[in-house]
Amino acid sequence: MNNEGSQRRRGFYDQLRKSPITRQDSQWLGGVATGVADYFKVDVVLIRGIFVVLGVLGGLGMVLYGLAWALLPDTGGKMHLESAVNRNWTSGMTGAVIIFALGIFPAPWFLDSLAP
C-alpha cells in the first residue's frame, strides 16, 4: 500500500516537472515571477505588479505565489514540496509556506487601513 502511494506521488511530481513554467534563478522571492515572465515573454516587473495587486486585493496573489514557489520546479527539476515530503525541509519551502499563510490569513490591521 505504501509503495502505491509513493508511486502516485512520484507521478504527481513528474507531471509538475513537465510544466512549461519553471522557477528561475532570481534575486527576488523564489524566482516565480521571473519564471512566469520568461514563459509569457513579458517584463518581470509586470508579473510582479500583478502578484502585488492580487495580494493586496484579498491575498489571492500571495496564495498563488506561495503555491507556485512550492510546486514549480526550478531549472534543475527540484521542487520544494517534494523535498519537504522526503524529509528535507528547505528555506524555499519555509518562504512558500509563509507567503501562502499570509495570503490565506491577511493581517486585520492591514485590511482595516484600506477600508474604514
ChimeraX attribute file (.defattr): number of C-alpha atoms within 10 A of each C-alpha:
attribute: neighborCount
match mode: 1-to-1
recipient: residues
	/A:1	5
	/A:2	7
	/A:3	8
	/A:4	9
	/A:5	10
	/A:6	11
	/A:7	11
	/A:8	12
	/A:9	14
	/A:10	13
	/A:11	12
	/A:12	12
	/A:13	19
	/A:14	13
	/A:15	10
	/A:16	17
	/A:17	20
	/A:18	12
	/A:19	10
	/A:20	11
	/A:21	21
	/A:22	28
	/A:23	25
	/A:24	21
	/A:25	14
	/A:26	12
	/A:27	8
	/A:28	11
	/A:29	16
	/A:30	24
	/A:31	20
	/A:32	29
	/A:33	27
	/A:34	24
	/A:35	24
	/A:36	21
	/A:37	19
	/A:38	17
	/A:39	12
	/A:40	11
	/A:41	9
	/A:42	12
	/A:43	13
	/A:44	17
	/A:45	12
	/A:46	12
	/A:47	19
	/A:48	19
	/A:49	13
	/A:50	14
	/A:51	20
	/A:52	16
	/A:53	15
	/A:54	17
	/A:55	20
	/A:56	17
	/A:57	14
	/A:58	15
	/A:59	23
	/A:60	19
	/A:61	22
	/A:62	26
	/A:63	24
	/A:64	19
	/A:65	25
	/A:66	26
	/A:67	18
	/A:68	23
	/A:69	28
	/A:70	25
	/A:71	21
	/A:72	27
	/A:73	27
	/A:74	20
	/A:75	14
	/A:76	10
	/A:77	14
	/A:78	16
	/A:79	24
	/A:80	24
	/A:81	23
	/A:82	19
	/A:83	14
	/A:84	15
	/A:85	10
	/A:86	9
	/A:87	9
	/A:88	12
	/A:89	14
	/A:90	14
	/A:91	11
	/A:92	18
	/A:93	23
	/A:94	15
	/A:95	17
	/A:96	26
	/A:97	18
	/A:98	15
	/A:99	22
	/A:100	23
	/A:101	15
	/A:102	17
	/A:103	23
	/A:104	14
	/A:105	11
	/A:106	15
	/A:107	11
	/A:108	8
	/A:109	8
	/A:110	10
	/A:111	13
	/A:112	9
	/A:113	8
	/A:114	9
	/A:115	6
	/A:116	5
